[in-house]
Amino acid sequence: MNKNFREEFEALLSNYTELLLGEENKELNEKVQVWMLYSFMSKNMPSLVKHWNVKFPDGKQTIIEIISEIKKMNEIRKQNQK
């Protein structure tokens, strides 16, 4: 990938993160990226994700924590917009 595309895509991810969570920073961008990838993979290759979950239970727990944090932040953002 060329540098220009990478910068453009990072801008897209940053905007998405801010709209989703109400704020944006590098750590949140990474969490949102992990959450999106994991969600996509679990829908498209559930057997692979189930295997990974069994093989890496600590990783699965980290994913659960990331998803919970994102959901909580999104709910707070939605409440603040009312």
Backbone as JSON Lines, residues from 0, in Angstrom:
{"i":0,"aa":"M","n":[0.84,-1.19,0.0],"ca":[0.0,0.0,0.0],"c":[0.88,1.24,0.0]}
{"i":1,"aa":"N","n":[0.43,2.22,-0.73],"ca":[1.24,3.43,-0.75],"c":[0.89,4.33,0.44]}
{"i":2,"aa":"K","n":[1.79,5.23,0.74],"ca":[1.68,6.07,1.93],"c":[0.42,6.94,1.88]}
{"i":3,"aa":"N","n":[0.1,7.46,0.71],"ca":[-1.07,8.34,0.57],"c":[-2.35,7.59,0.92]}
{"i":4,"aa":"F","n":[-2.5,6.38,0.4],"ca":[-3.7,5.59,0.71],"c":[-3.77,5.3,2.2]}
{"i":5,"aa":"R","n":[-2.66,4.93,2.77],"ca":[-2.63,4.61,4.21],"c":[-3.09,5.81,5.05]}
{"i":6,"aa":"E","n":[-2.62,6.99,4.71],"ca":[-3.03,8.21,5.42],"c":[-4.52,8.48,5.23]}
{"i":7,"aa":"E","n":[-5.0,8.3,4.01],"ca":[-6.43,8.51,3.73],"c":[-7.29,7.52,4.51]}
{"i":8,"aa":"F","n":[-6.85,6.26,4.57],"ca":[-7.61,5.25,5.29],"c":[-7.58,5.52,6.79]}
{"i":9,"aa":"E","n":[-6.45,5.96,7.31],"ca":[-6.36,6.31,8.73],"c":[-7.3,7.46,9.06]}
{"i":10,"aa":"A","n":[-7.45,8.4,8.13],"ca":[-8.4,9.5,8.34],"c":[-9.83,8.97,8.39]}
{"i":11,"aa":"L","n":[-10.15,8.02,7.53],"ca":[-11.47,7.39,7.55],"c":[-11.71,6.69,8.88]}
{"i":12,"aa":"L","n":[-10.74,5.93,9.34],"ca":[-10.86,5.23,10.61],"c":[-11.01,6.21,11.77]}
{"i":13,"aa":"S","n":[-10.26,7.28,11.74],"ca":[-10.36,8.3,12.79],"c":[-11.74,8.93,12.83]}
{"i":14,"aa":"N","n":[-12.27,9.25,11.66],"ca":[-13.61,9.83,11.59],"c":[-14.65,8.84,12.08]}
{"i":15,"aa":"Y","n":[-14.53,7.59,11.68],"ca":[-15.47,6.55,12.11],"c":[-15.43,6.4,13.63]}
{"i":16,"aa":"T","n":[-14.22,6.35,14.18],"ca":[-14.06,6.21,15.63],"c":[-14.71,7.37,16.37]}
{"i":17,"aa":"E","n":[-14.5,8.57,15.88],"ca":[-15.07,9.74,16.54],"c":[-16.6,9.73,16.46]}
{"i":18,"aa":"L","n":[-17.14,9.37,15.31],"ca":[-18.59,9.3,15.18],"c":[-19.18,8.19,16.04]}
{"i":19,"aa":"L","n":[-18.48,7.08,16.16],"ca":[-18.95,5.94,16.92],"c":[-18.87,6.17,18.43]}
{"i":20,"aa":"L","n":[-17.76,6.76,18.87],"ca":[-17.48,6.84,20.3],"c":[-17.54,8.25,20.89]}
{"i":21,"aa":"G","n":[-17.58,9.25,20.03],"ca":[-17.62,10.62,20.53],"c":[-16.26,11.23,20.77]}
{"i":22,"aa":"E","n":[-15.23,10.45,20.59],"ca":[-13.85,10.93,20.71],"c":[-12.96,10.02,19.88]}
{"i":23,"aa":"E","n":[-11.74,10.48,19.69],"ca":[-10.82,9.73,18.84],"c":[-9.41,9.95,19.33]}
{"i":24,"aa":"N","n":[-8.64,8.86,19.37],"ca":[-7.2,8.92,19.6],"c":[-6.61,7.62,19.06]}
{"i":25,"aa":"K","n":[-5.3,7.52,19.07],"ca":[-4.64,6.37,18.47],"c":[-5.08,5.05,19.1]}
{"i":26,"aa":"E","n":[-5.18,5.02,20.42],"ca":[-5.56,3.79,21.12],"c":[-6.99,3.38,20.76]}
{"i":27,"aa":"L","n":[-7.91,4.35,20.74],"ca":[-9.29,4.03,20.38],"c":[-9.39,3.59,18.92]}
{"i":28,"aa":"N","n":[-8.62,4.22,18.04],"ca":[-8.6,3.8,16.64],"c":[-8.18,2.34,16.52]}
{"i":29,"aa":"E","n":[-7.15,1.96,17.27],"ca":[-6.68,0.57,17.22],"c":[-7.73,-0.4,17.76]}
{"i":30,"aa":"K","n":[-8.41,-0.01,18.84],"ca":[-9.46,-0.87,19.4],"c":[-10.62,-1.03,18.43]}
{"i":31,"aa":"V","n":[-11.02,0.06,17.81],"ca":[-12.12,0.0,16.84],"c":[-11.71,-0.87,15.65]}
{"i":32,"aa":"Q","n":[-10.48,-0.74,15.21],"ca":[-9.99,-1.54,14.1],"c":[-10.0,-3.04,14.46]}
{"i":33,"aa":"V","n":[-9.55,-3.38,15.65],"ca":[-9.57,-4.77,16.11],"c":[-11.0,-5.27,16.19]}
{"i":34,"aa":"W","n":[-11.88,-4.46,16.77],"ca":[-13.3,-4.83,16.9],"c":[-13.93,-5.08,15.53]}
{"i":35,"aa":"M","n":[-13.68,-4.19,14.56],"ca":[-14.26,-4.36,13.22],"c":[-13.74,-5.63,12.55]}
{"i":36,"aa":"L","n":[-12.44,-5.84,12.63],"ca":[-11.85,-7.03,12.0],"c":[-12.37,-8.31,12.64]}
{"i":37,"aa":"Y","n":[-12.4,-8.34,13.95],"ca":[-12.89,-9.53,14.66],"c":[-14.35,-9.79,14.31]}
{"i":38,"aa":"S","n":[-15.17,-8.75,14.29],"ca":[-16.59,-8.9,13.95],"c":[-16.75,-9.43,12.53]}
{"i":39,"aa":"F","n":[-16.0,-8.88,11.61],"ca":[-16.07,-9.31,10.22],"c":[-15.66,-10.78,10.09]}
{"i":40,"aa":"M","n":[-14.55,-11.13,10.74],"ca":[-14.06,-12.52,10.65],"c":[-15.04,-13.48,11.31]}
{"i":41,"aa":"S","n":[-15.62,-13.09,12.43],"ca":[-16.53,-14.01,13.12],"c":[-17.79,-14.27,12.31]}
{"i":42,"aa":"K","n":[-18.18,-13.31,11.47],"ca":[-19.35,-13.5,10.6],"c":[-19.0,-14.3,9.36]}
{"i":43,"aa":"N","n":[-17.79,-14.14,8.85],"ca":[-17.41,-14.77,7.59],"c":[-16.7,-16.1,7.76]}
{"i":44,"aa":"M","n":[-16.02,-16.29,8.85],"ca":[-15.31,-17.54,9.12],"c":[-15.45,-17.9,10.59]}
{"i":45,"aa":"P","n":[-16.68,-18.22,11.01],"ca":[-16.91,-18.48,12.43],"c":[-16.07,-19.63,12.99]}
{"i":46,"aa":"S","n":[-15.82,-20.64,12.19],"ca":[-15.01,-21.77,12.68],"c":[-13.59,-21.34,13.0]}
{"i":47,"aa":"L","n":[-13.03,-20.49,12.17],"ca":[-11.69,-19.99,12.42],"c":[-11.64,-19.21,13.73]}
{"i":48,"aa":"V","n":[-12.62,-18.35,13.93],"ca":[-12.65,-17.53,15.14],"c":[-12.88,-18.4,16.38]}
{"i":49,"aa":"K","n":[-13.74,-19.39,16.28],"ca":[-13.96,-20.3,17.41],"c":[-12.66,-21.04,17.76]}
{"i":50,"aa":"H","n":[-11.95,-21.46,16.73],"ca":[-10.66,-22.15,16.96],"c":[-9.68,-21.2,17.65]}
{"i":51,"aa":"W","n":[-9.6,-19.97,17.17],"ca":[-8.71,-18.97,17.77],"c":[-9.09,-18.72,19.22]}
{"i":52,"aa":"N","n":[-10.4,-18.6,19.49],"ca":[-10.87,-18.36,20.86],"c":[-10.42,-19.46,21.81]}
{"i":53,"aa":"V","n":[-10.46,-20.71,21.34],"ca":[-10.05,-21.83,22.18],"c":[-8.52,-21.83,22.36]}
{"i":54,"aa":"K","n":[-7.82,-21.55,21.27],"ca":[-6.36,-21.59,21.31],"c":[-5.76,-20.44,22.11]}
{"i":55,"aa":"F","n":[-6.44,-19.3,22.09],"ca":[-5.93,-18.1,22.77],"c":[-7.0,-17.51,23.68]}
{"i":56,"aa":"P","n":[-7.29,-18.15,24.81],"ca":[-8.35,-17.64,25.71],"c":[-8.06,-16.24,26.25]}
{"i":57,"aa":"D","n":[-6.8,-15.91,26.46],"ca":[-6.48,-14.55,26.92],"c":[-6.8,-13.52,25.85]}
{"i":58,"aa":"G","n":[-6.52,-13.88,24.6],"ca":[-6.86,-13.0,23.48],"c":[-8.36,-12.82,23.37]}
{"i":59,"aa":"K","n":[-9.1,-13.91,23.55],"ca":[-10.56,-13.83,23.53],"c":[-11.05,-12.9,24.62]}
{"i":60,"aa":"Q","n":[-10.48,-13.01,25.82],"ca":[-10.88,-12.13,26.92],"c":[-10.59,-10.67,26.59]}
{"i":61,"aa":"T","n":[-9.46,-10.41,25.96],"ca":[-9.12,-9.05,25.56],"c":[-10.13,-8.52,24.55]}
{"i":62,"aa":"I","n":[-10.53,-9.36,23.59],"ca":[-11.54,-8.96,22.6],"c":[-12.85,-8.62,23.3]}
{"i":63,"aa":"I","n":[-13.25,-9.45,24.26],"ca":[-14.49,-9.2,25.01],"c":[-14.41,-7.84,25.72]}
{"i":64,"aa":"E","n":[-13.28,-7.54,26.32],"ca":[-13.1,-6.26,27.0],"c":[-13.16,-5.09,26.03]}
{"i":65,"aa":"I","n":[-12.53,-5.24,24.87],"ca":[-12.56,-4.19,23.84],"c":[-13.98,-3.95,23.37]}
{"i":66,"aa":"I","n":[-14.71,-5.02,23.08],"ca":[-16.08,-4.9,22.6],"c":[-16.95,-4.23,23.66]}
{"i":67,"aa":"S","n":[-16.79,-4.62,24.91],"ca":[-17.57,-4.01,26.0],"c":[-17.27,-2.53,26.13]}
{"i":68,"aa":"E","n":[-16.01,-2.17,26.03],"ca":[-15.63,-0.76,26.13],"c":[-16.23,0.05,24.99]}
{"i":69,"aa":"I","n":[-16.17,-0.48,23.78],"ca":[-16.71,0.22,22.62],"c":[-18.22,0.39,22.76]}
{"i":70,"aa":"K","n":[-18.91,-0.67,23.16],"ca":[-20.36,-0.59,23.33],"c":[-20.73,0.45,24.39]}
{"i":71,"aa":"K","n":[-20.01,0.45,25.5],"ca":[-20.3,1.39,26.58],"c":[-20.07,2.83,26.12]}
{"i":72,"aa":"M","n":[-18.95,3.07,25.45],"ca":[-18.65,4.42,24.97],"c":[-19.68,4.88,23.94]}
{"i":73,"aa":"N","n":[-20.12,3.96,23.09],"ca":[-21.13,4.3,22.07],"c":[-22.46,4.63,22.73]}
{"i":74,"aa":"E","n":[-22.85,3.88,23.75],"ca":[-24.1,4.17,24.46],"c":[-24.04,5.52,25.15]}
{"i":75,"aa":"I","n":[-22.91,5.83,25.76],"ca":[-22.74,7.14,26.41],"c":[-22.83,8.26,25.38]}
{"i":76,"aa":"R","n":[-22.2,8.07,24.24],"ca":[-22.26,9.1,23.18],"c":[-23.69,9.3,22.73]}
{"i":77,"aa":"K","n":[-24.42,8.23,22.56],"ca":[-25.83,8.34,22.12],"c":[-26.67,9.07,23.17]}
{"i":78,"aa":"Q","n":[-26.45,8.77,24.44],"ca":[-27.19,9.45,25.51],"c":[-26.87,10.94,25.57]}
{"i":79,"aa":"N","n":[-25.62,11.28,25.32],"ca":[-25.22,12.68,25.37],"c":[-25.77,13.47,24.19]}
{"i":80,"aa":"Q","n":[-26.13,12.8,23.12],"ca":[-26.68,13.48,21.96],"c":[-28.16,13.8,22.1]}
{"i":81,"aa":"K","n":[-28.81,13.17,23.07],"ca":[-30.26,13.41,23.25],"c":[-30.53,14.74,23.87]}
